[in-house]
Amino acid sequence: MQIQGIPEEKLFAKIEFCIRNALLKEVGTTPKPGLVDLHDTGAHKDMDYDTFVRSTYAIKPYILRMAVEGFHWNHELKDLFPHIREIGKQAEKAMFQATDGVNTHKGIIFTMGILATAAGYELKANGNIDVIKVLDTAKEMVEDDMNRELEEMVYKDPETHGEEIYFQYGVKGIREEARSGFPVIRNTAYPKMRKYRICGYPQNLSNIEALLHIMKQLTDTNVLSRGNMEELWWVQNTAQSIVNRGGAFSEAGKRAIARMNRDCILKNISPGGAADMLAATIFLCQMEEEFTKYEN
């Protein structure tokens, strides 16, 4: 089958490029407060840029497989998520093997796995990528499973960091984001990134600016797992303050970003959830550019 005159083999190669590009662009975005980038390892002592590169190449084939499954899916959409979840588990094993047990991409395997699957499904259905439709498809795909898991979390002993945070703070984390159709991407990160690209702003600065907007909006469970609610508020308020100073597009904002990075390292804070949302947003924007249907 062909989409926009592109044979399946080449189509999947383009999707693979978007996956790889998004993961490498995210870790290569520099500077990022508290996060691994090209300058330093942020608040992390067990990983660096090269660790993320190894992890990227380890998990990329599995995220592509999820997109391919979405493309070929002919059953109820709500039955697709349990199917791709098994592929996600295989991706986690490949990641840990490539990184000697370091968790670099567990969150993004979940998030980008869902979005890549939804993108594959939408590409087959409509012949192009509309980011809002992809987010709607992702919501429909996972809603029942996320509802059930969130209900079960009320009654079970916490087993994961996410469940511990829900038990302690009542924060539903990435499950709530997925169930709601990723509102931080839909309402904040994607519109901002699209605007920056239309305006022709440099990619790296655009990524940093989008990250700041994500950080000020997201209830980042990675921050909560290392700290507490006060430190999450500090991250959100500091990101807002930097945006108010002009963000990555101003000299004052750049100096403030450097200060925030130093403070994150001192506080041992890593906004890893925000980094995952940035990678997912880069992926969706790249897919939209690669598979836009131009009318004659």
Long-range contacts (C-beta under 8 A, 24 or more apart in sequence): 1-124, 3-123, 3-124, 3-127, 3-291, 4-127, 4-128, 4-291, 4-293, 11-123, 12-64, 12-67, 12-68, 12-71, 14-290, 14-291, 15-64, 15-67, 15-68, 15-116, 15-119, 15-120, 15-287, 16-60, 16-64, 17-286, 17-290, 18-283, 18-286, 18-287, 18-290, 19-60, 19-63, 19-64, 19-67, 19-112, 19-116, 19-283, 20-56, 20-57, 20-60, 21-282, 21-283, 21-286, 22-112, 22-279, 22-280, 22-282, 22-283, 22-286, 23-52, 23-56, 23-59, 23-60, 23-105, 23-108, 23-112, 23-279, 24-53, 24-56, 25-203, 25-207, 25-279, 25-282, 26-207, 26-275, 26-278, 26-279, 26-282, 27-52, 27-53, 27-56, 28-204, 29-204, 29-207, 29-208, 29-211, 29-278, 30-204, 31-208, 31-257, 31-258, 31-261, 32-208, 32-211, 32-261, 32-275, 33-215, 33-238, 33-257, 33-260, 33-261, 33-263, 33-264, 33-271, 34-260, 34-261, 34-264, 34-265, 34-269, 34-270, 34-271, 35-270, 35-271, 35-272, 35-275, 40-261, 40-265, 42-261, 42-264, 42-265, 42-270, 43-226, 43-264, 43-265, 43-267, 43-268, 43-269, 43-270, 44-270, 46-102, 47-99, 47-102, 47-104, 51-99, 51-102, 51-104, 52-104, 52-105, 54-98, 54-99, 55-95, 55-98, 55-99, 55-102, 55-104, 55-105, 56-105, 57-98, 58-91, 58-94, 58-95, 58-97, 58-98, 58-99, 59-91, 59-94, 59-95, 59-105, 59-108, 59-109, 61-94, 62-87, 62-88, 62-90, 62-91, 62-94, 62-109, 62-113, 63-91, 63-109, 63-112, 63-113, 63-116, 64-116, 66-113, 66-116, 66-117, 66-120, 67-116, 67-117, 67-119, 67-120, 68-120, 69-117, 69-120, 70-116, 70-117, 70-118, 70-119, 70-120, 70-121, 70-124, 71-120, 71-121, 71-123, 71-124, 72-120, 72-124, 73-120, 73-121, 73-124, 77-121, 77-137, 77-140, 77-141, 78-140, 78-141, 78-143, 78-144, 78-145, 80-117, 80-121, 80-141, 81-114, 81-117, 81-141, 81-142, 81-145, 82-145, 84-113, 84-114, 84-117, 87-113, 88-113, 107-174, 107-222, 107-272, 107-273, 107-276, 108-276, 108-279, 108-280, 110-174, 110-178, 111-174, 111-177, 111-178, 111-182, 111-276, 111-277, 111-279, 111-280, 112-276, 112-279, 112-280, 112-283, 114-138, 114-141, 114-142, 114-178, 115-182, 115-280, 115-283, 115-284, 116-283, 117-141, 119-284, 119-287, 123-291, 126-293, 127-293, 128-291, 128-292, 128-293, 129-284, 129-287, 129-288, 129-290, 129-291, 129-292, 130-288, 131-190, 131-284, 131-285, 131-287, 131-288, 132-186, 134-284, 134-287, 135-181, 135-182, 135-185, 135-186, 136-181, 138-178, 138-181, 138-182, 139-178, 139-179, 139-180, 139-181, 139-182, 142-178, 142-179, 143-179, 146-175, 146-176, 146-178, 146-179, 147-179, 149-175, 150-175, 150-176, 150-179, 161-221, 161-225, 162-221, 164-225, 165-221, 165-224, 165-225, 168-224, 169-224, 169-229, 171-219, 171-221, 171-224, 173-219, 173-221, 173-273, 174-221, 174-273, 174-276, 182-277, 182-280, 184-214, 184-217, 184-218, 184-277, 185-277, 185-280, 185-281, 185-284, 188-213, 188-214, 188-217, 189-213, 189-214, 189-277, 189-278, 189-281, 190-281, 190-284, 190-285, 193-281, 193-282, 193-285, 194-285, 197-285, 197-289, 201-249, 205-248, 205-249, 206-248, 207-278, 207-282, 208-247, 208-248, 208-257, 209-243, 209-247, 209-248, 209-249, 210-278, 210-281, 211-274, 211-275, 211-278, 212-239, 212-242, 212-243, 212-247, 212-248, 212-257, 213-239, 213-243, 214-274, 214-277, 214-278, 214-281, 215-239, 215-271, 215-274, 216-240, 216-243, 218-271, 218-273, 218-274, 218-277, 220-271, 220-272, 220-273, 220-274, 221-273, 222-270, 222-271, 222-272, 222-273, 222-274, 223-269, 223-270, 223-271, 223-273, 226-268, 226-269, 226-270, 227-267, 227-268, 227-269, 231-267, 231-269, 234-267, 234-269, 235-264, 235-269, 235-271, 238-263
